[in-house]
């Protein structure tokens, strides 16, 4: 009888169990998570959380700058670093305050970058305004997510196996790797290795420049290897455990800082720099502002595309749905011993609705990012001491709080 009651309680607490009532899953998420809101705030008053806050700040800032530069290249600066930084800050703050799973870290991702590039090329070929098309995609996104949450569509996540989760994480990592080497190949094509160069002081240079490609390769490889070995340093025998862990957690920012300083002091070799507008200006101020007119700059956006935008909206929704829900599954594994639960329906509604609203202001939509979320959870994990010599320490608990985003 005790086992049956325990199993019944676990079934009742299952966030993916269908209630078969409109918005029933959303209501259950709110009832389950919001009573523990004050507990999330109290848990933030912890020394380990302070270190994690600093760590996750850099973990969010560096991808936002990197993807912002890539997004500017793919869309000819219709969206870039400024828009992505503002979007990351605003959406992250709102989600940290209202989200059911505050361990999730929102950010731009590889699949969304691929979509933005494809949609921009489509709009260019059809002579349509790309930034206005995104507004209508945003409108459809909001309608789609309301319908999905109303009918408790997140229950489909329960059919996703561990194998599917790992494959999805691998594909996201593969996009990161591809974009890195793709950019390096372009640099070698623009600045090939030659016997003689026509050196210029104009930026950006018109002719190929000496050592540019080689220095870019050294900077890329140096950043990777420094970050890699600093992460390995966490499990070494040097220094006290807390110091090793801090060095390992901050491996990526340390690697970037070292390579940026190296590039700064090497003044006789040209390398491409990221162009960021001053203040809160948009990346293309002569063409657009912070608010996008849904009817187009001249009021001539095609009516048929307003309705046809449901097709790319479905693609964007699938990307956000898959990445956000799978990330929640990964971070909610039983071995992490999370006690406050998750809220698949509430988190999906928040993330997709914010994406739709941000499109109206010409800002990128975001999703839960797998790599950053897992590293965030690891930084807040408290490991217990082993009872046997040489035994592997087990997870004691994860400090779940709302102060970081």
N, C-alpha and C positions, 0 to 999 in steps of 0.2 A: 504493500500500500504506500509506503514511504517513497519507493522508487517511482511508482506511478504518479504520485503528486509532484515529485521533483521533475519528472519528464513533462508533466502537464504545465508546470510553471515555466520550464525552458521553452516550450512551444508557444506559450502566451507571450513570452518576452522576445520571440524571434521577430526582428524588424522586417523580415521579408514575408511573414505570414499574411495572407490576404484576409481582409475583413469582409470583403464583398459588399462594401458600402462606398458611395462616392466620397473620395478624399479620406477614406477611413485610415489608410496607412499614414497619411500626413498628420491626422489628428493623433494617432498613436505615437508617432515620433515626437510631437510636441509635448504630449503628456509624459512620455518617458524621459526626455532629456531636459526640458526646461526646469523641472523641480530641482535638478542638480546644478543649476546655473551658478549659484553662490559658491558651491563646492569647487567649481572650475576656477573661480576668481581666487579663492583661498589657496588652492593648490599652486597658484602662480607665485606665491610668496615663499620661494624656495631658491636656495643658492644655485642648484643645478639648472633651474629655469632661467636664471639671469645669464648664465653662460650660453644656454640654448638660444636665448633671444638674440644675442650678438651673432651667434653662428648662423641662425636662420636668416638674419638680416642680409648677410653677405651671400648666403645660399639663394636668396630671392633676387638680390640686386645684380649679381653677375650674369645669370641667365637672361634677366630682363634687358640688360645692356647688349648682350650677345645676340639674342633673338631680335631685339629692336633694330640692330644694324642689319641683320639678315632680312628682316621684314622690309626695311627701307630699300634694300637692293632689289627685292622681288617685286615691290609695288611702286618703284620709282619715287619713293619718299611720300606717297600718299598717307602712309602710316610708318612710324619709325620709333626711335628710342623714346622721345617725349611721350607719345601716346601710350606706349607699352608701360613705361614707368608709372604714369598717372593711373592707368587702368589697374595695374598690379597693386598699387597702394590703396586705391579706393575699394576695389572688390575684395582685397584681402582683409581690410578693416571691417567691412560690412559682414563678411563671412565669419570672421573671428567673433563678432558680437552675436550673430544670429544662428550660425551653423550648428548642426547637431553633432558633428564630429570635428572638433577644433584641431585635431592633429593633422587634418588635411591642409596642404599648402597649395594655394591656387597660383597658376602661372601659365605662361604660353608654352606650347609644346610643339614637337616636330610634326605630328599629323596636322595640326592646325596651320602650321607654316606651309605645308604642302598644299592644303586647300586654298589658302589665301593666294598663293602663286597661281594655281590653276584658275581660280575665279577671276583674278586680275587679267590674265591672258584672255579669258573668254570675253570679259567686258571690253577689253581693248579691241579684240577682233570684231565685236559687234557694234563698236563705236558708242558704247554706253558708259555712263559715269560709274566707275567701280565703287566709290565711296558711298554713293546713293543706293546702289544695289545691295550693299551690306545692311543698310537701314531696313529695307524690306525683308531681308533674311532675318533680321532681328525681330521684326514684328511677327513673322511666322514662327520663329523659335519660341516666343512667349506663348502663342496659341498652342503649339505642339506640346510644350511641357505641361501646360495646364491640363490638357486632355490625358496625357500619360499619367500624371500624378492622380487625377480624378479616378482613373481606372486601375490604379496601383500597378503600373507597368514595371516598377522596379522589382517585382517578384521574379522576373525573368533572370535576374542576376543569380538567383539560386541555382540555376542550371549551368552556370559557368564553372568549369572544373579548375583545379589547381594548375593543370597543364596549360589551359587557355590563358590563365593569368600570367604564367611565366613566359609564354610565347608573346603575349601582348607587350610585356615589359621589355623583352628582347627586341621587338620591332621598334619600339620607341628609342631604345639605345642605339639601334642600327641607323636611325635617321640622324641622330646626333653625330655619329661617326661619319656618315656619308656627307653631311653638310660641311664638316671640318675639312675633309680631304678634297671636296669639290671646290671650296674656296682656295685651298692651297694650289690646286691644279690651275685655277684661273690666274693666280699670281705668277706661276711659272710660265703661263702662256703670254701674259702681258709683259713680263720681264725675264725673257729666256736668257740662258747662259750664252754669252758671246765673247769673242776676242776683243772687240772694240765697241765702246759705248759713246753715245752722244749725250754727255751729262748736262742736265739743265737744273735750274734752281726754281723752276715754276712748279707749283703744286695745284692739282695733280700733274705729274710730268707727262709730256706727250710721247716721248721716246722711252724705250726700255732702259732701266737703270741698273748699274752694277750692284751685285750682292743683295739686291732686294729679295729675290726669291730664296736665296740661301739663308738670309737672316730670318725670314718669315718661317722657314722650316725649323731653324734652331729654336725660335721662340715658341713654336707650337710643340715641338718635341720636349723642350725644357719644361714647359708648363705641365705637360702630361706626366713626365717622369718625376718631377718634384712632388706633384699632388699624389701620385701613385705611391711613392716611397714614404711620404709623410703619413698616408693612410695606413700603410703597413707598419709604420713606427708605433701605432697604437697598441699592437700586439707584441712589441719587442720587450726586452728586459731592461731597457735604459730608463732612468728617471722614475719618480713615483707614478703610480697608476693614474692619478687625476691629471698630472701634467702631460703624460703620454696621450691620454684621451683628448685633452684640449688641443694638443698639436695635431692629432689625427683628424679631429672635427674641423679644424681651420686649415686643413691641408690645401684645399682649392684656393681660398683667398690668399694664402701665403704664396702659393705658386704663381698666381696671377700678379701679385704685387712685385715679386722678384723679377719676373720677366718684363713687366711694364717699366720698372726702373732700369733694367738692362737696355731696353729699347730707347728709353729717354736719354741715357748717357752715350749711346752710340749715335753721334750726330752726323757722321759722314755718309750714312747709308739711308736711303729713303724707304720708309714703310708706310703703308696706308693707315690713316688714323680715322677714328670714328668721329663723324660730324654731328654735334648735338646742338640744337637751337638754345639760345639763352633764355632763362626763365621758363615760363610755362607756354611758350609759343609752340604752335604745331610745326611739324616737319616741313610742310609746304605752305607757308603763310600766304603766298601770293595767289594760291588756288582755293584755299578752304579755311574755315575757322573751326571753332570748337563745337558748333552746332551744325548738323547736316540737314538741309531741307529735303524732306522725303520726296518732294516733287521734282528735285533736281535744281541745279544752280540757275537754269533758265526756265524752270517749270515745264520741261519737255521730256521728262523721263518716261519711257514707253509704258503704257498701261498694261500691256500683256506681260511685261517683265515683273510688274508688281505681283501678279498671280503666279507666274512661273517661278518666282523666287522660293516657292515652297519646296522645289526639288533640291536646290543647294542647302536650304534650311534643314531638310531631312538629313542630308549628309553631315552637316555641322552638328546636329543634335546627336546623331549616332556616334560621332567622334567624342563629343563631350560626355555622353551617356556611358560609353564603353570605358573611357579613361577614368572618369570620376568614380564610377561604381566599382570597377575592378581595383582601383587604388584603395577604396574603402574596404573591399574584401581583404586585400593584402594586409592592410594595417590592422584589421580586426581579427587576424588569425588567433585561434584559441591559445597558442603558446605565448602570445603577448599578454595574456591575462588582463585584458581591459574589463573594467567592472561597470562602467557607466553606459555602455552600449553605443550604438550608432543610429543614424536616421537617414536611410537611403532616400526616402521620398522628400523629406525636408531639404536635404542638401542639394538634391537634383533640382528642385524648384528654385532655390536660391541662386545656384550657379548659372542655370540657363536663363532665368529672368534677368539677372545682372548682365549677362552677355547681350541679351536683346536690347536692354536700355543703353548699354555702352556703345552699341552700333549707331545709335542716334547721335552720339557725340564724336563719332569717328575714331573710337578706341577699340583695340582688339578684344575679342572675347577670350575668356580663359577657361581652364578646366583644372581639376585636381591633378597635380603632377606626381607621378609614381616615385621617381628617384628622390625628389626633394621631400616628399611626405615620409618615405621610409627613413631617410637620414634624420628627419625631424623626430620621428618616433624613437629611433635609436638614441638620439641625444637626450631624450627624456626617460629612457629606460633605466630603472634601478635594478642592478644585479644583486642577487643574494649570495651569501657565502656558502661554499660547499662544505658538506659534513665529512667528506673523505678527502684524503691527501691526493692531489692530482686530479680531482674530479672537475668536471666542467661546470662553471657557475650557471645557475638558472635565473630566469627573469623573475624578479620579485613583484614588480609592478611598473606601470607606466604613468608618469605624472601628466594627467590630462587637464589642461588649463587653456585660457583664452587670451593670454597676454601677448602672444608672439606675432600675430599677423599684423 
